[in-house]
Amino acid sequence: MKVAPGQTKIGWIGVGVMGASMCGHLIAKGFSATVFNRTKSRAQPLVDKGAQWADSPKAVAQGSDVIFTIVGFPHDVRDVMLGDDGVLAGCKKGNIIVDMTTSEPSLAVEIAERAKAKGVASIDAPVSGGDVGAREARLSIMIGGDEAAVEALAPCWEAMGKTIVRQGGPGAGQHTKMVNQTLIATNMIGVCEALLYAHKAGLDLETVMQSVGSGAAGSWSLANLGPRIIQNNFDPGFFVDHFIKDMGIALDEAKRMKLSLPGLALAHQLYVALKAQGHGLDGTQALHLALASLSNIDWKNR
């Protein structure tokens, strides 16, 4: 399949914090799009940009050449992709389906096998970069699937991301995302603890950021989420609920591989505590509030 703006019909399912921006970039590049979302009103900005609305994932697939999904949890992926009214039910031979949700590697393999039986190429392509990366089209896209299909989608990858790497066959993209989430999990503990230390030591937090952000301690989380923590901005660039899901998948995979990851397990438990405190729909930087409470620091009213 030759994939090109003005020729290829794109389907998009899931227009949340990241999906809306990602689909918007494809429309801006000249791709015609058909969209579906569980809450229809959230798709209206894309419809205003020229997208067509469809009433189900199956209907999206029936009117599209390449169908992208980015939803919440593995059970959502299974329903959207493999359900009776799902994407694969509406696909025809030659279609390409791309799941950009962070999901289970084993589910990516299952979807690929079922798609192949129908003459459909299936790609798992989770992303990293959060809401900012999605808005600015500089996501890291971690890809697993058929090499020819991945190469054919180059115009789409380039519209959404900056770092685009095929990691291998089905499931390889999801495994790579688990590596990504494992790196972020313990790094977020460090970011939060460091800012708490700076606060208790009486330092100016913005000045501290200037000193440590450009050195060996610098990281994406510190640069992008540190300022939000300082400003008491805990709005979601990536939901705590979804991060807990991701860490759970990584821990399950680690257990299957007989791999001990105590740092990841600790981060998972701290985020579970954060959710229990009512922050499941906040951004991952809200971990700071749970850690502050351990030292009896009222961060928001400091």
CORBELMO-V308116 format. One record per helix or strand of 3 or more residues. SS is the DSSP state (H for helix, E for strand). FROM is the first residue (numbers start at 1). TO is the last residue. If there is no record, write none. Layout:
SS,FROM,TO
SS,FROM,TO
This chain:
E,9,13
H,19,28
E,32,36
H,40,48
H,57,62
E,66,69
H,74,82
H,87,90
E,96,99
H,105,116
E,121,128
H,130,135
E,139,145
H,147,152
H,154,160
E,161,168
H,172,200
H,205,212
H,220,230
H,240,256
H,262,279
H,284,294
H,299,301
